[in-house]
């Protein structure tokens, strides 16, 4: 297992990365960290029960950070590691890859503020039922995640993004 420290404007978050359970997702995330892709990025989206689409049947609470993606760009493709394959679940503190389609990821990750079974394989949050690829867990700094979540606005995408100053793989 590797550990990544995310240094934000509101404090530090340490993420335990589960390389054995989710190898493709873990390598993708760790590679992005090692090349500095998340440095000077932000937490740009906070989804709360109150600020998501009223028609959404499966309300979630997550904070999303990294790079914002423009849909017209072709996202990278990696093998989709559904929770049914990895045995991981979207629980409070789970870190997962954002995606458009299975394996179509875009250097963005999210952290669950509570248990979110709708994000697992077979869950109803994404119409294809494949869920999202969980690959880690907040090992330290969940209070910082909660401080970020407390900065939610009326809409999911923030006008006042929260800076991610740096992300680094910690020495073993």
Residue pairs with C-beta under 8 A, 6 or more apart in sequence:
1 16
1 17
1 18
1 19
1 20
2 16
2 17
2 19
2 26
2 30
2 169
2 170
2 172
3 14
3 15
3 16
3 17
3 139
3 169
3 170
4 14
4 15
4 17
4 29
4 30
4 33
4 136
4 167
4 168
4 169
4 170
5 12
5 13
5 14
5 15
5 167
5 168
5 170
6 12
6 13
6 14
6 15
6 38
6 65
6 141
6 164
6 166
6 167
7 164
7 165
7 166
7 167
7 168
8 43
8 144
8 148
8 162
8 163
8 164
8 165
9 162
9 163
9 165
10 144
10 147
10 148
10 151
10 162
11 141
11 143
11 144
11 147
12 140
12 141
12 144
13 111
13 138
13 140
13 141
13 142
13 144
13 145
14 138
14 139
14 140
14 141
14 170
15 95
15 136
15 137
15 138
15 139
16 136
16 137
16 138
16 139
17 26
17 29
17 30
17 95
17 135
17 136
18 26
18 86
18 88
18 135
18 136
18 137
19 26
19 27
19 30
21 86
21 87
21 88
21 135
22 81
22 86
22 88
22 133
22 134
22 135
22 136
23 81
24 78
24 79
24 81
24 133
25 78
25 81
25 97
25 133
25 134
25 135
26 135
26 136
28 76
28 78
28 97
28 105
29 97
29 109
29 135
29 136
30 169
32 38
32 66
32 107
33 167
33 168
33 169
34 169
36 167
37 66
37 67
37 107
38 65
38 66
38 67
38 107
38 164
38 166
38 167
39 164
39 165
39 166
39 167
40 163
40 164
40 165
40 166
41 65
41 66
41 67
41 164
42 65
42 158
42 161
42 162
42 163
42 164
43 63
43 64
43 65
43 148
43 158
43 161
43 162
43 164
44 64
44 65
44 68
44 157
44 158
44 161
45 62
45 63
45 64
45 65
45 110
45 156
45 157
45 158
46 62
46 63
46 64
46 148
46 149
46 151
46 152
46 153
46 156
46 158
47 60
47 61
47 62
47 63
47 64
47 156
48 61
48 149
48 152
49 59
49 61
50 152
51 152
51 153
51 154
51 155
51 156
52 59
52 60
52 156
57 124
58 118
58 123
58 124
58 125
60 112
60 116
60 118
60 119
60 125
61 112
61 113
61 114
61 116
61 149
62 110
62 111
62 112
62 113
62 116
63 110
63 111
63 113
63 145
63 148
63 149
64 98
64 108
64 109
64 110
65 108
65 109
65 110
65 111
65 162
65 164
66 98
66 107
66 108
66 109
66 164
67 106
67 107
67 108
68 108
69 75
69 98
69 100
69 106
69 107
69 108
71 100
73 106
75 99
75 100
75 104
75 105
75 106
76 104
76 105
76 106
76 107
77 103
77 104
77 105
78 103
78 105
79 103
80 99
80 102
80 103
80 130
80 133
81 133
81 135
82 102
82 121
82 130
82 131
82 133
83 89
83 90
83 120
83 121
83 131
83 132
83 133
83 134
84 120
84 121
84 122
84 131
85 121
86 133
86 134
86 135
88 94
88 134
88 135
89 115
89 117
89 120
89 134
90 96
90 112
90 115
90 116
90 117
90 118
90 119
90 120
90 123
90 131
90 132
90 134
91 112
91 115
91 116
91 137
92 112
92 113
92 114
92 115
93 111
93 112
93 137
93 138
93 142
93 145
94 111
94 112
94 116
94 134
94 136
94 137
95 109
95 110
95 111
95 134
95 135
95 136
95 137
95 138
96 109
96 110
96 111
96 112
96 119
96 132
96 133
96 134
96 135
97 105
97 108
97 109
97 132
97 133
97 135
98 105
98 106
98 108
98 109
98 110
98 132
99 105
99 106
99 132
99 133
100 106
101 128
102 128
102 130
105 133
110 132
111 138
111 145
112 119
113 145
113 146
113 149
116 123
116 125
117 123
118 124
118 125
119 125
119 126
119 131
119 132
119 134
120 131
120 132
120 134
121 129
121 130
121 131
122 129
122 131
123 129
123 131
125 131
125 132
126 132
138 145
148 162
151 158
151 160
151 162
153 159
153 160
